[in-house]
């Protein structure tokens, strides 16, 4: 299991870290106060971290993450991608707040750059030669 101490010992060179597991946003009480895994990633160099503040069913996480990545690959910012994924959840029968509002973005609002081949593979569902 990855711990905050593990993350703190490495240099993270990522624009965006996505922690789509249950309780990834919860802090742990220590002598120095409440420290969340997201803060450890930010402190180690990540520019932005997407975390879940409470547990949601795997099926809801999968649907939200699929929409999040679709928008991210299309060139939208992380915050807009999350917004669009949450909006999709509400419009498609997953409108209970507990199912779509768990995820939050902490840090900078980043955009990721994907090559055209990767974007096309997401649209068509086909893998690229490097996958």
C-alpha positions as a Markdown table, in Angstrom:
| # | Residue | x | y | z |
|---|---|---|---|---|
| 1 | Unk | 0.0 | 0.0 | 0.0 |
| 2 | Unk | 1.3 | 3.5 | -0.9 |
| 3 | Unk | 1.7 | 5.7 | 2.1 |
| 4 | Unk | 2.2 | 9.4 | 2.5 |
| 5 | Unk | 5.8 | 8.7 | 3.7 |
| 6 | Unk | 6.4 | 6.8 | 0.4 |
| 7 | Unk | 5.1 | 9.7 | -1.6 |
| 8 | Unk | 7.1 | 12.3 | 0.4 |
| 9 | Unk | 10.4 | 10.5 | -0.4 |
| 10 | Unk | 10.1 | 10.7 | -4.1 |
| 11 | Unk | 10.1 | 13.6 | -6.7 |
| 12 | Unk | 6.8 | 13.5 | -8.5 |
| 13 | Unk | 7.0 | 15.0 | -12.0 |
| 14 | Unk | 3.3 | 14.9 | -12.9 |
| 15 | Unk | 0.9 | 17.6 | -13.9 |
| 16 | Unk | -2.0 | 15.5 | -12.6 |
| 17 | Unk | -2.3 | 12.6 | -10.1 |
| 18 | Unk | -5.6 | 10.8 | -10.0 |
| 19 | Unk | -6.5 | 8.9 | -6.9 |
| 20 | Unk | -9.7 | 7.2 | -7.8 |
| 21 | Unk | -9.8 | 4.8 | -4.8 |
| 22 | Unk | -12.0 | 5.0 | -1.8 |
| 23 | Unk | -11.1 | 7.5 | 0.9 |
| 24 | Unk | -8.1 | 8.9 | -1.0 |
| 25 | Unk | -8.9 | 12.4 | 0.3 |
| 26 | Unk | -9.0 | 11.5 | 4.0 |
| 27 | Unk | -6.3 | 12.8 | 6.2 |
| 28 | Unk | -4.4 | 11.0 | 8.9 |
| 29 | Unk | -3.8 | 12.6 | 12.3 |
| 30 | Unk | -0.2 | 12.8 | 13.3 |
| 31 | Unk | 1.8 | 15.0 | 15.6 |
| 32 | Unk | 2.2 | 17.6 | 12.9 |
| 33 | Unk | -1.5 | 17.7 | 12.1 |
| 34 | Unk | -3.8 | 16.5 | 9.4 |
| 35 | Unk | -1.9 | 15.4 | 6.3 |
| 36 | Unk | -3.7 | 14.0 | 3.3 |
| 37 | Unk | -2.2 | 11.9 | 0.5 |
| 38 | Unk | -3.1 | 14.7 | -1.9 |
| 39 | Unk | -0.9 | 17.1 | 0.1 |
| 40 | Unk | 2.0 | 14.6 | 0.0 |
| 41 | Unk | 1.7 | 14.4 | -3.8 |
| 42 | Unk | 1.6 | 18.2 | -4.1 |
| 43 | Unk | 4.5 | 18.6 | -1.7 |
| 44 | Unk | 6.5 | 16.1 | -3.8 |
| 45 | Unk | 6.0 | 18.1 | -7.0 |
| 46 | Unk | 2.6 | 17.2 | -8.5 |
| 47 | Unk | 0.8 | 20.2 | -9.8 |
| 48 | Unk | -2.7 | 18.9 | -9.2 |
| 49 | Unk | -4.4 | 15.9 | -7.5 |
| 50 | Unk | -7.9 | 14.5 | -8.0 |
| 51 | Unk | -9.1 | 12.7 | -4.9 |
| 52 | Unk | -12.3 | 11.1 | -3.5 |
| 53 | Unk | -13.5 | 12.6 | -0.3 |
| 54 | Unk | -15.7 | 9.6 | 0.5 |
| 55 | Unk | -16.3 | 6.1 | -0.8 |
| 56 | Unk | -18.6 | 5.6 | -3.7 |
| 57 | Unk | -19.5 | 2.3 | -5.5 |
| 58 | Unk | -16.9 | 1.1 | -8.0 |
| 59 | Unk | -19.5 | 1.3 | -10.8 |
| 60 | Unk | -20.1 | 5.0 | -10.2 |
| 61 | Unk | -16.4 | 5.7 | -9.9 |
| 62 | Unk | -15.8 | 3.9 | -13.3 |
| 63 | Unk | -18.5 | 5.9 | -15.0 |
| 64 | Unk | -17.3 | 9.2 | -13.6 |
| 65 | Unk | -13.6 | 8.5 | -14.4 |
| 66 | Unk | -14.4 | 7.4 | -17.9 |
| 67 | Unk | -16.1 | 10.7 | -18.6 |
| 68 | Unk | -13.4 | 12.6 | -16.8 |
| 69 | Unk | -10.7 | 11.1 | -19.0 |
| 70 | Unk | -12.7 | 11.5 | -22.2 |
| 71 | Unk | -12.9 | 15.3 | -21.6 |
| 72 | Unk | -9.3 | 15.5 | -20.4 |
| 73 | Unk | -8.0 | 13.8 | -23.6 |
| 74 | Unk | -10.1 | 16.1 | -25.7 |
| 75 | Unk | -8.0 | 19.0 | -24.3 |
| 76 | Unk | -10.3 | 20.4 | -21.5 |
| 77 | Unk | -8.8 | 21.4 | -18.2 |
| 78 | Unk | -8.9 | 19.1 | -15.3 |
| 79 | Unk | -11.5 | 21.2 | -13.5 |
| 80 | Unk | -13.7 | 21.4 | -16.6 |
| 81 | Unk | -13.3 | 17.7 | -17.3 |
| 82 | Unk | -14.4 | 16.9 | -13.7 |
| 83 | Unk | -17.3 | 19.3 | -14.0 |
| 84 | Unk | -18.5 | 17.7 | -17.3 |
| 85 | Unk | -18.1 | 14.2 | -15.8 |
| 86 | Unk | -20.2 | 15.2 | -12.8 |
| 87 | Unk | -22.8 | 16.8 | -15.0 |
| 88 | Unk | -23.0 | 13.6 | -17.1 |
| 89 | Unk | -23.6 | 11.6 | -13.9 |
| 90 | Unk | -26.5 | 13.8 | -12.9 |
| 91 | Unk | -28.1 | 13.7 | -16.4 |
| 92 | Unk | -27.8 | 9.9 | -16.6 |
| 93 | Unk | -29.5 | 8.7 | -13.5 |
| 94 | Unk | -26.7 | 8.9 | -11.0 |
| 95 | Unk | -28.0 | 12.2 | -9.6 |
| 96 | Unk | -27.6 | 11.3 | -5.9 |
| 97 | Unk | -25.0 | 13.8 | -4.6 |
| 98 | Unk | -23.2 | 10.9 | -2.8 |
| 99 | Unk | -22.5 | 9.3 | -6.2 |
| 100 | Unk | -21.1 | 12.3 | -8.2 |
| 101 | Unk | -19.8 | 14.8 | -5.7 |
| 102 | Unk | -17.1 | 12.8 | -4.0 |
| 103 | Unk | -14.2 | 13.9 | -6.2 |
| 104 | Unk | -12.4 | 17.1 | -5.8 |
| 105 | Unk | -9.4 | 18.7 | -7.6 |
| 106 | Unk | -6.7 | 20.1 | -5.4 |
| 107 | Unk | -3.9 | 22.3 | -6.7 |
| 108 | Unk | -3.5 | 23.9 | -10.1 |
| 109 | Unk | -6.0 | 23.6 | -12.9 |
| 110 | Unk | -4.0 | 21.8 | -15.5 |
| 111 | Unk | -4.4 | 20.7 | -19.1 |
| 112 | Unk | -2.7 | 17.6 | -20.5 |
| 113 | Unk | -1.4 | 17.3 | -24.0 |
| 114 | Unk | -2.2 | 14.1 | -25.9 |
| 115 | Unk | -1.2 | 13.2 | -29.5 |
| 116 | Unk | -3.9 | 12.9 | -32.1 |
| 117 | Unk | -3.5 | 9.1 | -32.3 |
| 118 | Unk | -4.3 | 8.8 | -28.6 |
| 119 | Unk | -7.3 | 11.1 | -28.9 |
| 120 | Unk | -8.6 | 9.0 | -31.8 |
| 121 | Unk | -8.1 | 5.8 | -30.0 |
| 122 | Unk | -10.2 | 7.1 | -27.1 |
| 123 | Unk | -13.0 | 8.1 | -29.4 |
| 124 | Unk | -13.1 | 4.8 | -31.2 |
| 125 | Unk | -12.2 | 2.5 | -28.3 |
| 126 | Unk | -9.2 | 1.1 | -30.2 |
| 127 | Unk | -5.8 | 0.8 | -28.6 |
| 128 | Unk | -2.8 | 2.6 | -30.0 |
| 129 | Unk | 0.2 | 0.5 | -31.1 |
| 130 | Unk | 2.1 | 1.6 | -27.9 |
| 131 | Unk | -0.7 | 0.4 | -25.5 |
